Amino acid sequence: MHLNRTVLLALLLTGLVASRAGAGKVKSSRDSVGLPLSVPPKSVADGRSVVPDELSFWPYFQPGRAAGEQIFSFDFGKDIFVHINAPVPLASSKPLLLILYALPNGNTLDQTFGKRLEPGDDWHYDIQHVGAQIRFLRALDPPFTPVLVLLQTRQRSWPAWNTAHPADHGMQIVNLVNSLRQIFRVHNPGIMLTGHSGGGRFIFSFLDQNNEIPDYVERIAFLDSNYGYESRYALPLARWLGGNPGRVLALFAYNDSLALLNGRRVVSDSGGTWHRSGRMLRDLVRYYSFTAQKDTAFQCWTGLTGRIRFFLKENPHRGIWHTQQVARNGLIHAVLCGTEFENRGYRYWGEPAYEQWIGSGSQLLPALAIPGRAAAALTGSRFITMIDSLSPEVREEAIWQELRLGNLPDFLRRPVLLERKWADAAGETHQVVFAALPDYLAIGSDADFVRMPMTPFTAQRAADLFGAILPTRKLVDAIYAAAETRLTPQPIPPDGDRNERPRTFLAHQHQVEKALLMAGGVHGRLTAGHKKDIVLSNLIADPQRPGHVVIYGWHRPDARPIQPLTNIHIGRYADYSHGVRLICASVLVDGVPWQVERLLADPLLYALFSDEEGVMTQRRYP
C-alpha cells in the first residue's frame, strides 16, 4: 500500500492510518509525517492471510518479536518518532490505557525499550527496560490494558526539540496525542503522560497548550523528569485532580542537590528535580492536604487519599540515582500506585521484578509473518517430484502456493539479528541493526526440505507476504562476513537446460547438505556461500534490460564472489544456483525503526544499505 503525502496526512489526522518508520539522530532529506512502505498482512480471503483472526492484530500493526505483542513504528510531524507496543489481542472488555513515555535525553527508542546486554552493547540498553516493565504489568492482568507508546525526537532531547521548534512545538504535541487516541479510538483510550529526565518537557509542553488538562488524561507521572516545573502548573493540575476520582499524579525524584560526580555537584540548588519537587509540593498544599512518611531512605507524601503521591529519595551518600528512578520498578509503580495492584509482586526501589521479561536482541523489529506449516504439507523431495515436469510458469505458481501456505522448515522462521556501523552518503556513521533469515527460502520440513530457486517475481511476492525485503549487494556481503558457517560453492557444469530443472535443484540440495555436515553447520544458524542471491539493485531499472533479474554472490572462501552483480538473465530465468535470502523490511538506524525501501530512496541514507552509486529508484521487482 502506497499513499501520497497529502492523502496520508489527512488519514493520519483522522486516525485511520499512521505513517511508518522513522529515523533517530539521522537527518533525512524528507520532512513529512512519513510514508508507509509496507502494510502488515491481515486475515483476508484472497490467499494473503498470515495472521489468524483470533489473534486480533490491530490494522497496520505487525507481530512483535515477543509472543503476544504487536508493534507499530512511525514518524510524526517534525522530528518526532513513535513506537507502539500493544498486547495481542487488545482486550475489549477492559479499558485501554495509552502510556505515553517521553524518552530521556540521549536515549533511542531501542535503548529505552531495553534488551539483555551482550558483549559490546551500549550501556543505555540496560538503564530503562520499560519494555520488560510493561510485560510485567500485563502479566499481573490489571483491570486495564496497558499499551506502551515510546516518544523520541531526532535531537534525542525534548528540551532541545522544543528549542528547535519554538513556534509550534505545543501544537505538534497536542496533535500527536490526539492522533494516538484516534488510532485506538474504538476503545476510547485513556492517556497516561509520563517520561524520564528531559522527557518531562513533553508533559509540560502538553500542559502549556491546554488551559484545562483534557478529561482523557487519567494519570501523570514524572520519573525524575520535573525539571521544567513552574508554579503556574499547580492550578491546572489541582483542577484536573479534582475533576475525577480516578485521576492520579505521581512524582519520583531524589535529592540531586547533594549528588556528586568526580567531587563536583551535578545540579545547582534550583536546577534539579529535588528543588522542583519541593516547589510543586508547596504549591499543591494550597489545594489539598498531605500526609508524610519519612525515614533515612525516603520522604513519601500522600494527598487525595492516595491519588497524589510524591516519592522523594534521600541521598545521604551523595550518589547519582537518576536512572534508578526508572530501573528499580519505577515505571511499574508509576502505573500502579494508587490502585489495588500497588506493590503486588514488586516493590518500588526494590530489585527489578521484570528480569524474566527482558528480551534478547532488538525488540523493536517486527517478526516475519510467516504462516505456520500444516502437518500434512509436502516434503521438499515430494514437491520436487511433483513439479519436475511442469512448465516454468506453472512451476512458479506451485512454488508460490507452498510459500503462501507456510510450507517452510521451522528453522527458517527465526531471523538472525546483525548490527553494524555504516556511513551514510555524507560519511556520517550510524548504528544499523537488521534481521536476515539464517538461510535461503526452502520448501518442506526440517527433516526434508529443498532450498528453492525461483524467479524474482515469486521472491517479491513472498517478501511482501512475510513483511520482508530482498537484500542488496552490500547486505549479501555483510551476511557472508557474519555467517557462522561459510560453505564453498558447489557449481554444476551446464548441460542444455539441465541446471534449470527441479531435479537439479534437488541434486544441488544434497551437495549443500553434505558440505554443511562436513563443516559442522547447524540449520537455523547464519549460513552463507552456497547460493547466488537475487538482489535489489539500480540495475533493476536498467532501460536496456527491463524485467531482468539481478543476481550477485556465491562467495569463495577468500570472500570474493563468483558472480559479480549482473542483470544478464531475463526475469523468468532461475537455475539451481539462485537463492532467496529475505531481510526483515524494518531495520533500526540509531535505535529508531525505518523501512528499508524508504532508506534506499533517501539521497543521504541510501548508502547505509547500498554500495551502488545514488538512490535506488526501483526498489522492488514489478
GUKOLTI-382694 format. One record per residue (C-alpha): x, z, y; residue number from 1. Coordinates in Angstrom, 2 decimals. Layout:
N
{{X,Z,Y},NUM}
...
END
This chain:
622
{{0.00,0.00,0.00},1}
{{1.48,-1.10,3.31},2}
{{-0.17,-0.26,6.63},3}
{{0.80,-1.39,10.10},4}
{{1.74,1.31,12.60},5}
{{-1.47,1.14,14.64},6}
{{-3.75,1.44,11.63},7}
{{-1.60,4.18,10.12},8}
{{-1.63,6.30,13.27},9}
{{-5.40,6.04,13.52},10}
{{-5.80,7.06,9.90},11}
{{-3.37,9.93,10.21},12}
{{-5.12,11.44,13.21},13}
{{-8.43,11.30,11.35},14}
{{-6.84,12.96,8.35},15}
{{-7.39,10.10,5.92},16}
{{-3.72,9.48,5.24},17}
{{-0.34,10.86,6.22},18}
{{2.83,8.91,6.63},19}
{{5.55,9.05,4.05},20}
{{9.18,10.19,4.14},21}
{{11.38,11.41,6.95},22}
{{14.98,11.84,7.86},23}
{{16.93,15.04,8.54},24}
{{19.63,15.01,11.18},25}
{{19.91,11.24,10.89},26}
{{18.99,9.09,13.84},27}
{{16.81,6.28,12.59},28}
{{16.23,3.16,14.60},29}
{{12.50,3.72,14.18},30}
{{10.40,6.05,16.31},31}
{{6.94,6.27,14.79},32}
{{4.76,8.50,12.71},33}
{{6.36,6.94,9.65},34}
{{5.42,4.16,7.28},35}
{{4.02,4.74,3.79},36}
{{6.19,2.68,1.47},37}
{{4.64,3.76,-1.77},38}
{{1.42,5.41,-2.83},39}
{{1.43,7.70,-5.84},40}
{{-0.64,6.42,-8.71},41}
{{-4.16,7.69,-9.13},42}
{{-6.55,7.63,-12.07},43}
{{-8.31,4.29,-11.92},44}
{{-9.76,1.93,-14.45},45}
{{-7.59,-1.13,-13.83},46}
{{-4.67,-0.19,-16.03},47}
{{-2.59,1.58,-13.37},48}
{{-3.68,5.09,-14.33},49}
{{-0.84,7.52,-14.90},50}
{{-2.38,10.85,-13.92},51}
{{-5.27,12.32,-15.93},52}
{{-8.36,13.01,-13.86},53}
{{-8.42,16.67,-14.82},54}
{{-5.13,17.29,-13.02},55}
{{-6.90,16.63,-9.71},56}
{{-3.97,15.21,-7.78},57}
{{-4.73,15.01,-4.08},58}
{{-4.73,11.50,-2.56},59}
{{-1.20,10.35,-1.66},60}
{{0.44,13.32,-3.39},61}
{{2.91,12.93,-6.24},62}
{{3.79,15.17,-9.18},63}
{{6.35,17.80,-8.23},64}
{{9.43,18.48,-10.31},65}
{{7.96,21.79,-11.47},66}
{{4.87,21.90,-13.66},67}
{{1.59,22.49,-11.86},68}
{{2.76,21.24,-8.47},69}
{{2.04,18.21,-6.31},70}
{{4.13,17.27,-3.28},71}
{{3.94,15.07,-0.23},72}
{{6.59,14.43,2.44},73}
{{6.20,12.57,5.72},74}
{{7.42,12.41,9.29},75}
{{5.16,13.09,12.24},76}
{{5.29,12.20,15.91},77}
{{8.70,12.62,17.44},78}
{{11.40,14.12,15.23},79}
{{9.19,16.34,13.03},80}
{{9.50,16.27,9.24},81}
{{6.98,17.80,6.87},82}
{{6.98,18.69,3.18},83}
{{3.86,19.99,1.44},84}
{{3.87,21.75,-1.93},85}
{{0.41,22.38,-3.39},86}
{{-0.77,23.56,-6.80},87}
{{-2.43,21.32,-9.38},88}
{{-5.35,21.42,-9.32},89}
{{-6.43,22.67,-5.95},90}
{{-8.78,25.50,-6.93},91}
{{-12.11,24.50,-5.44},92}
{{-13.61,27.96,-5.98},93}
{{-11.05,29.67,-3.75},94}
{{-10.43,29.36,-0.02},95}
{{-7.37,27.32,0.86},96}
{{-4.55,28.83,2.94},97}
{{-2.06,26.44,4.51},98}
{{1.15,28.41,5.05},99}
{{2.93,26.61,7.88},100}
{{6.55,27.70,7.61},101}
{{8.72,26.60,10.54},102}
{{12.33,26.33,9.41},103}
{{15.19,28.46,10.71},104}
{{17.92,26.96,12.86},105}
{{20.40,24.88,10.87},106}
{{18.41,24.56,7.65},107}
{{16.94,21.48,5.99},108}
{{13.68,21.21,4.08},109}
{{15.55,21.09,0.79},110}
{{17.70,24.13,1.59},111}
{{14.75,26.17,2.77},112}
{{12.70,25.45,-0.34},113}
{{15.76,26.60,-2.31},114}
{{17.28,25.97,-5.72},115}
{{19.57,27.63,-8.19},116}
{{23.09,27.35,-6.84},117}
{{25.58,25.16,-8.67},118}
{{29.34,24.82,-8.01},119}
{{29.92,23.07,-4.70},120}
{{26.40,23.66,-3.36},121}
{{25.88,24.64,0.26},122}
{{25.13,28.38,0.61},123}
{{21.99,27.57,2.62},124}
{{20.17,26.79,-0.65},125}
{{20.33,30.47,-1.57},126}
{{19.11,32.26,1.56},127}
{{15.37,31.47,1.74},128}
{{13.86,30.44,-1.62},129}
{{10.46,30.03,-0.04},130}
{{9.51,27.62,-2.83},131}
{{10.12,30.24,-5.51},132}
{{8.27,32.83,-3.44},133}
{{5.22,30.54,-3.24},134}
{{5.37,30.08,-7.02},135}
{{5.43,33.86,-7.41},136}
{{2.35,34.12,-5.19},137}
{{0.47,31.56,-7.27},138}
{{1.37,33.38,-10.48},139}
{{-0.31,36.51,-9.07},140}
{{-3.53,34.49,-8.84},141}
{{-4.68,35.82,-5.46},142}
{{-8.23,35.16,-4.23},143}
{{-7.00,32.20,-2.17},144}
{{-4.98,29.05,-2.93},145}
{{-1.60,29.06,-1.15},146}
{{-0.27,25.67,-0.01},147}
{{3.25,25.65,1.41},148}
{{3.95,23.40,4.40},149}
{{7.60,23.26,5.47},150}
{{8.28,22.06,9.03},151}
{{11.67,20.81,10.19},152}
{{12.87,18.98,13.28},153}
{{15.55,16.32,13.49},154}
{{17.58,18.75,15.59},155}
{{17.25,21.42,12.85},156}
{{16.12,23.80,15.57},157}
{{12.64,24.28,17.01},158}
{{14.03,25.59,20.34},159}
{{16.27,22.51,20.62},160}
{{13.32,20.27,19.69},161}
{{11.24,21.84,22.47},162}
{{14.01,21.13,24.94},163}
{{14.25,17.52,23.76},164}
{{10.50,17.01,24.26},165}
{{9.66,19.01,27.40},166}
{{6.54,17.06,28.36},167}
{{4.56,17.06,25.15},168}
{{6.01,19.47,22.60},169}
{{2.96,21.73,22.67},170}
{{0.51,18.88,22.21},171}
{{2.59,17.45,19.35},172}
{{2.44,20.78,17.54},173}
{{-1.32,21.10,18.00},174}
{{-1.81,17.52,16.77},175}
{{0.36,18.27,13.74},176}
{{-1.62,21.40,12.85},177}
{{-4.89,19.51,13.25},178}
{{-3.64,16.64,11.10},179}
{{-2.57,19.04,8.37},180}
{{-6.01,20.62,8.42},181}
{{-7.56,17.16,8.20},182}
{{-5.56,16.27,5.10},183}
{{-7.32,19.14,3.30},184}
{{-10.49,19.01,5.37},185}
{{-12.90,19.11,2.40},186}
{{-11.56,22.61,1.62},187}
{{-11.94,23.82,5.24},188}
{{-8.49,25.42,5.05},189}
{{-7.31,28.49,6.90},190}
{{-3.93,28.46,8.60},191}
{{-1.04,30.90,8.41},192}
{{1.61,30.46,11.11},193}
{{4.99,31.76,10.09},194}
{{8.67,30.93,10.22},195}
{{12.16,32.36,10.27},196}
{{14.78,32.53,13.02},197}
{{14.21,29.71,15.54},198}
{{11.03,28.80,13.65},199}
{{9.25,31.37,15.80},200}
{{9.45,28.89,18.66},201}
{{6.97,26.70,16.76},202}
{{4.45,29.56,16.76},203}
{{4.88,30.38,20.42},204}
{{4.60,26.69,21.40},205}
{{1.33,26.55,19.48},206}
{{0.09,29.67,21.30},207}
{{1.15,28.19,24.65},208}
{{-1.12,25.21,24.05},209}
{{-4.22,27.31,23.34},210}
{{-5.85,29.72,25.78},211}
{{-7.53,31.27,22.76},212}
{{-5.96,31.21,19.32},213}
{{-8.23,28.98,17.18},214}
{{-10.57,30.59,14.69},215}
{{-8.99,28.75,11.77},216}
{{-5.75,30.72,12.22},217}
{{-6.08,33.58,9.74},218}
{{-2.59,35.07,9.67},219}
{{0.51,35.06,11.89},220}
{{3.81,36.39,10.59},221}
{{7.16,36.48,12.39},222}
{{10.02,36.68,9.90},223}
{{12.76,37.86,12.25},224}
{{11.69,34.99,14.49},225}
{{10.06,36.50,17.59},226}
{{12.99,35.81,19.95},227}
{{10.66,33.97,22.32},228}
{{8.07,36.71,22.69},229}
{{6.82,37.42,26.21},230}
{{4.19,39.93,27.31},231}
{{1.77,37.12,28.18},232}
{{1.20,36.56,24.45},233}
{{-0.19,40.07,23.90},234}
{{-3.71,39.43,25.21},235}
{{-4.32,36.22,23.20},236}
{{-3.04,37.99,20.07},237}
{{-5.23,41.03,20.73},238}
{{-8.32,38.87,21.30},239}
{{-7.61,36.88,18.18},240}
{{-7.17,40.01,16.04},241}
{{-10.41,41.46,17.35},242}
{{-12.42,38.33,16.68},243}
{{-12.48,38.53,12.88},244}
{{-11.79,41.42,10.48},245}
{{-9.81,39.15,8.15},246}
{{-7.02,38.28,10.57},247}
{{-3.54,39.75,10.14},248}
{{-0.47,39.92,12.36},249}
{{2.80,40.83,10.63},250}
{{6.25,41.18,12.13},251}
{{9.59,41.63,10.38},252}
{{12.77,42.47,12.27},253}
{{15.92,44.56,12.03},254}
{{18.00,46.32,14.64},255}
{{20.13,43.33,15.53},256}
{{21.17,45.00,18.77},257}
{{23.58,47.05,16.63},258}
{{24.74,44.18,14.40},259}
{{28.42,43.30,14.50},260}
{{30.25,40.15,13.44},261}
{{34.03,40.46,13.41},262}
{{33.67,43.59,15.50},263}
{{31.56,41.96,18.20},264}
{{27.84,42.29,18.89},265}
{{25.65,39.45,17.63},266}
{{22.98,39.66,20.37},267}
{{22.60,41.25,23.77},268}
{{20.39,44.24,24.46},269}
{{17.44,41.99,25.32},270}
{{18.25,38.88,23.29},271}
{{17.35,39.89,19.75},272}
{{14.22,40.42,17.71},273}
{{14.59,44.22,17.79},274}
{{14.14,44.29,21.55},275}
{{11.32,41.70,21.47},276}
{{9.54,43.60,18.70},277}
{{9.60,46.74,20.80},278}
{{8.08,44.83,23.70},279}
{{5.35,43.36,21.51},280}
{{4.53,46.78,20.07},281}
{{4.33,48.40,23.52},282}
{{2.09,45.56,24.73},283}
{{-0.30,45.76,21.79},284}
{{-0.61,49.54,22.11},285}
{{-2.67,48.81,25.23},286}
{{-5.34,47.31,22.97},287}
{{-5.03,49.06,19.61},288}
{{-3.79,52.41,18.35},289}
{{-0.90,52.57,15.88},290}
{{0.45,55.00,13.33},291}
{{4.10,55.12,12.36},292}
{{6.11,55.97,9.27},293}
{{9.83,56.39,9.93},294}
{{12.88,57.18,7.87},295}
{{16.54,56.20,7.92},296}
{{15.69,52.77,6.45},297}
{{12.55,51.61,8.26},298}
{{10.10,52.06,11.06},299}
{{6.70,50.89,9.81},300}
{{4.00,50.62,12.47},301}
{{0.39,50.00,11.46},302}
{{-2.67,49.16,13.54},303}
{{-6.22,47.97,12.99},304}
{{-6.48,49.64,9.55},305}
{{-3.51,47.69,8.27},306}
{{-4.17,44.33,9.89},307}
{{-1.26,44.74,12.31},308}
{{2.00,45.50,10.54},309}
{{5.46,45.89,12.03},310}
{{8.34,46.29,9.55},311}
{{11.41,47.27,11.57},312}
{{14.63,47.72,9.59},313}
{{17.02,50.35,10.86},314}
{{20.68,49.35,10.92},315}
{{23.00,52.38,10.89},316}
{{25.82,50.40,9.27},317}
{{25.57,47.66,11.92},318}
{{25.16,44.89,9.36},319}
{{23.59,41.44,9.73},320}
{{20.29,41.38,7.89},321}
{{18.80,38.24,9.39},322}
{{18.29,36.09,6.27},323}
{{17.46,39.14,4.14},324}
{{14.17,39.41,6.03},325}
{{13.06,36.39,4.00},326}
{{15.16,36.60,0.84},327}
{{14.05,40.15,-0.04},328}
{{10.49,39.03,-0.78},329}
{{9.78,38.56,2.92},330}
{{7.51,35.55,2.67},331}
{{5.61,37.11,-0.23},332}
{{4.97,40.24,1.82},333}
{{4.08,38.23,4.92},334}
{{1.31,36.56,2.93},335}
{{0.07,39.62,1.02},336}
{{0.48,42.60,3.35},337}
{{-2.90,43.96,4.36},338}
{{-4.53,42.68,1.16},339}
{{-5.25,44.31,-2.19},340}
{{-2.27,42.39,-3.60},341}
{{0.26,44.08,-1.34},342}
{{3.29,45.28,-3.35},343}
{{1.81,44.03,-6.62},344}
{{4.77,43.02,-8.78},345}
{{7.21,43.13,-5.88},346}
{{8.46,45.32,-3.03},347}
{{9.44,44.18,0.41},348}
{{13.19,44.68,0.84},349}
{{13.48,45.17,-2.91},350}
{{15.25,42.92,-5.37},351}
{{13.91,39.33,-5.37},352}
{{10.78,39.23,-7.53},353}
{{10.82,35.43,-7.69},354}
{{14.02,34.74,-9.65},355}
{{12.30,33.08,-12.59},356}
{{10.62,30.58,-10.26},357}
{{13.84,29.24,-8.74},358}
{{14.30,25.64,-9.88},359}
{{17.48,23.72,-10.65},360}
{{18.29,20.70,-8.51},361}
{{16.28,19.43,-5.59},362}
{{12.66,20.47,-5.76},363}
{{11.53,18.07,-3.03},364}
{{11.97,14.88,-5.05},365}
{{8.86,13.89,-6.99},366}
{{8.92,13.47,-10.73},367}
{{8.46,9.93,-12.01},368}
{{4.84,9.43,-13.01},369}
{{5.42,8.01,-16.49},370}
{{2.34,8.17,-18.75},371}
{{2.55,10.18,-21.94},372}
{{3.32,8.32,-25.16},373}
{{0.48,8.09,-27.67},374}
{{1.16,9.39,-31.18},375}
{{0.15,6.04,-32.67},376}
{{2.28,3.94,-30.28},377}
{{4.51,1.23,-31.72},378}
{{8.10,1.98,-32.58},379}
{{10.77,-0.13,-30.96},380}
{{11.67,-2.13,-34.06},381}
{{8.00,-2.78,-34.85},382}
{{7.42,-4.02,-31.31},383}
{{10.36,-6.44,-31.59},384}
{{8.89,-7.86,-34.78},385}
{{5.57,-8.43,-33.05},386}
{{6.97,-10.23,-30.00},387}
{{9.83,-12.21,-31.56},388}
{{7.80,-15.40,-31.96},389}
{{5.83,-15.12,-28.70},390}
{{6.36,-17.32,-25.67},391}
{{8.33,-15.70,-22.84},392}
{{5.19,-15.40,-20.71},393}
{{3.16,-13.70,-23.45},394}
{{6.13,-11.52,-24.37},395}
{{6.45,-10.24,-20.79},396}
{{2.80,-9.27,-20.74},397}
{{3.24,-7.42,-24.04},398}
{{6.23,-5.53,-22.61},399}
{{4.20,-4.60,-19.55},400}
{{1.31,-3.30,-21.63},401}
{{3.61,-1.00,-23.62},402}
{{5.21,0.35,-20.45},403}
{{1.81,0.78,-18.81},404}
{{0.64,2.86,-21.74},405}
{{3.74,5.07,-21.65},406}
{{5.39,3.80,-24.84},407}
{{8.82,5.05,-23.81},408}
{{11.05,7.56,-25.59},409}
{{10.76,11.10,-24.29},410}
{{14.42,11.31,-23.27},411}
{{13.80,8.64,-20.60},412}
{{11.31,10.80,-18.71},413}
{{13.80,13.23,-17.18},414}
{{15.78,11.66,-14.29},415}
{{19.30,12.85,-13.56},416}
{{19.95,14.12,-10.03},417}
{{23.05,12.77,-8.28},418}
{{24.47,13.99,-4.99},419}
{{26.86,12.02,-2.82},420}
{{28.38,11.99,0.68},421}
{{27.86,8.48,2.07},422}
{{28.29,6.95,5.51},423}
{{25.71,5.00,7.49},424}
{{26.46,1.75,9.32},425}
{{27.93,3.71,12.26},426}
{{30.29,5.63,10.00},427}
{{28.47,8.99,10.18},428}
{{28.46,10.82,6.85},429}
{{25.26,12.13,5.28},430}
{{24.38,14.12,2.21},431}
{{22.41,11.90,-0.16},432}
{{20.54,13.07,-3.27},433}
{{18.85,10.60,-5.61},434}
{{17.45,10.66,-9.13},435}
{{18.15,7.99,-11.75},436}
{{16.87,7.52,-15.28},437}
{{19.57,8.50,-17.77},438}
{{19.39,5.10,-19.50},439}
{{17.69,1.73,-19.29},440}
{{13.97,1.25,-19.81},441}
{{13.14,1.18,-23.51},442}
{{10.09,0.83,-25.72},443}
{{9.47,3.08,-28.70},444}
{{10.07,6.66,-29.78},445}
{{13.14,8.86,-29.56},446}
{{13.86,8.00,-33.21},447}
{{13.16,4.26,-32.97},448}
{{13.42,2.56,-29.60},449}
{{14.85,-0.63,-28.09},450}
{{16.32,-0.95,-24.61},451}
{{14.14,-3.76,-23.37},452}
{{15.30,-6.74,-21.29},453}
{{12.56,-8.13,-19.06},454}
{{12.05,-10.27,-16.00},455}
{{12.41,-8.72,-12.55},456}
{{8.67,-9.13,-12.04},457}
{{7.82,-6.93,-15.03},458}
{{10.52,-4.50,-13.91},459}
{{8.95,-4.35,-10.46},460}
{{5.51,-3.64,-11.93},461}
{{6.96,-0.78,-13.97},462}
{{8.79,0.61,-10.94},463}
{{5.60,0.52,-8.88},464}
{{3.64,2.21,-11.65},465}
{{6.15,5.03,-12.16},466}
{{6.88,5.73,-8.48},467}
{{10.36,4.25,-8.77},468}
{{12.55,1.53,-7.33},469}
{{15.22,-0.75,-8.73},470}
{{18.85,0.11,-7.88},471}
{{21.22,-1.68,-5.53},472}
{{24.77,-2.67,-6.44},473}
{{26.03,0.45,-4.68},474}
{{23.76,2.67,-6.78},475}
{{24.79,0.93,-10.01},476}
{{28.44,1.66,-9.22},477}
{{27.63,5.27,-8.34},478}
{{25.73,5.76,-11.59},479}
{{28.60,4.34,-13.62},480}
{{31.08,6.61,-11.83},481}
{{28.89,9.66,-12.50},482}
{{27.94,8.79,-16.09},483}
{{28.68,11.42,-18.71},484}
{{29.09,8.65,-21.28},485}
{{30.59,5.26,-20.37},486}
{{30.26,2.63,-23.04},487}
{{32.35,-0.50,-23.40},488}
{{30.32,-3.72,-23.01},489}
{{29.28,-5.41,-26.28},490}
{{28.95,-9.15,-25.49},491}
{{27.28,-11.54,-27.93},492}
{{28.53,-15.15,-27.73},493}
{{25.87,-17.62,-26.54},494}
{{24.33,-19.99,-29.07},495}
{{21.45,-22.07,-27.72},496}
{{18.67,-19.68,-26.65},497}
{{19.66,-17.02,-29.19},498}
{{20.56,-14.44,-26.55},499}
{{17.09,-14.72,-25.03},500}
{{15.33,-13.87,-28.30},501}
{{13.91,-10.41,-29.08},502}
{{15.74,-10.30,-32.42},503}
{{18.98,-10.45,-30.41},504}
{{17.70,-7.63,-28.20},505}
{{17.41,-5.56,-31.38},506}
{{20.84,-6.59,-32.66},507}
{{22.40,-5.54,-29.38},508}
{{20.46,-2.27,-29.52},509}
{{22.14,-1.48,-32.84},510}
{{25.57,-2.25,-31.36},511}
{{24.95,0.02,-28.37},512}
{{23.69,2.86,-30.54},513}
{{26.76,2.62,-32.76},514}
{{29.02,2.71,-29.70},515}
{{27.08,5.67,-28.29},516}
{{27.51,7.57,-31.55},517}
{{31.25,6.83,-31.63},518}
{{31.60,8.01,-28.02},519}
{{29.77,11.27,-28.72},520}
{{26.99,10.34,-26.31},521}
{{23.60,12.05,-26.27},522}
{{20.27,10.45,-25.41},523}
{{18.93,11.86,-22.16},524}
{{22.34,12.29,-20.55},525}
{{23.56,9.79,-18.00},526}
{{24.93,6.76,-19.86},527}
{{26.29,3.51,-18.40},528}
{{28.37,0.44,-19.17},529}
{{26.14,-1.11,-21.84},530}
{{23.90,-3.42,-19.77},531}
{{23.81,-5.55,-16.65},532}
{{21.36,-4.22,-14.08},533}
{{18.51,-6.04,-12.40},534}
{{19.15,-5.02,-8.80},535}
{{17.77,-5.16,-5.29},536}
{{19.93,-7.30,-3.05},537}
{{19.94,-9.51,0.02},538}
{{20.20,-12.36,-2.47},539}
{{16.54,-11.91,-3.43},540}
{{15.70,-13.59,-0.11},541}
{{18.17,-16.46,-0.65},542}
{{16.23,-19.56,0.52},543}
{{18.35,-21.77,-1.76},544}
{{17.22,-19.83,-4.85},545}
{{13.74,-18.48,-4.25},546}
{{12.22,-16.40,-7.04},547}
{{15.54,-15.81,-8.80},548}
{{16.65,-12.60,-10.46},549}
{{19.71,-10.77,-9.09},550}
{{21.91,-9.07,-11.68},551}
{{25.09,-7.02,-11.47},552}
{{27.24,-4.72,-13.57},553}
{{28.26,-4.30,-17.21},554}
{{31.34,-2.33,-16.25},555}
{{34.54,-2.44,-18.23},556}
{{36.45,0.82,-18.91},557}
{{38.51,0.16,-15.76},558}
{{35.22,0.26,-13.77},559}
{{35.37,-3.46,-12.92},560}
{{32.06,-5.20,-13.70},561}
{{31.93,-8.20,-15.99},562}
{{29.01,-9.50,-13.95},563}
{{29.51,-9.86,-10.19},564}
{{26.45,-9.83,-8.01},565}
{{24.63,-13.11,-8.67},566}
{{21.24,-14.77,-8.41},567}
{{22.12,-17.78,-10.55},568}
{{19.28,-17.23,-13.04},569}
{{15.66,-18.15,-12.40},570}
{{13.24,-15.24,-12.23},571}
{{11.71,-15.73,-15.67},572}
{{15.13,-15.56,-17.37},573}
{{16.06,-12.44,-19.39},574}
{{18.66,-12.02,-22.10},575}
{{19.93,-9.21,-24.31},576}
{{22.47,-8.03,-21.71},577}
{{19.90,-7.29,-18.98},578}
{{18.68,-3.74,-18.40},579}
{{16.29,-1.99,-16.02},580}
{{17.50,1.33,-14.66},581}
{{14.91,2.93,-12.42},582}
{{15.60,5.19,-9.43},583}
{{13.08,7.62,-8.01},584}
{{11.63,5.89,-4.95},585}
{{12.04,9.07,-2.90},586}
{{15.52,10.33,-2.04},587}
{{16.94,13.06,0.19},588}
{{19.07,12.34,3.22},589}
{{20.45,15.50,4.79},590}
{{17.84,17.52,2.94},591}
{{14.80,15.52,4.06},592}
{{12.81,13.09,1.86},593}
{{12.99,9.37,2.56},594}
{{11.65,6.30,0.79},595}
{{14.49,4.01,-0.34},596}
{{12.60,0.91,0.79},597}
{{12.44,2.31,4.29},598}
{{16.13,3.19,4.29},599}
{{17.13,-0.31,3.21},600}
{{15.21,-1.74,6.17},601}
{{16.84,0.52,8.74},602}
{{19.70,-1.07,10.77},603}
{{21.68,2.16,10.71},604}
{{20.79,3.84,7.43},605}
{{20.68,0.86,5.08},606}
{{24.39,1.37,4.43},607}
{{23.66,4.65,2.66},608}
{{22.24,2.72,-0.29},609}
{{23.55,-0.82,0.10},610}
{{27.14,-2.09,0.26},611}
{{26.00,-5.55,1.38},612}
{{26.03,-6.70,4.99},613}
{{22.92,-5.95,7.03},614}
{{19.45,-4.67,6.29},615}
{{17.57,-5.85,3.22},616}
{{14.68,-7.97,4.42},617}
{{13.11,-8.30,0.95},618}
{{13.23,-5.03,-0.95},619}
{{11.16,-5.89,-4.00},620}
{{10.56,-8.76,-6.36},621}
{{7.42,-10.72,-5.49},622}
END
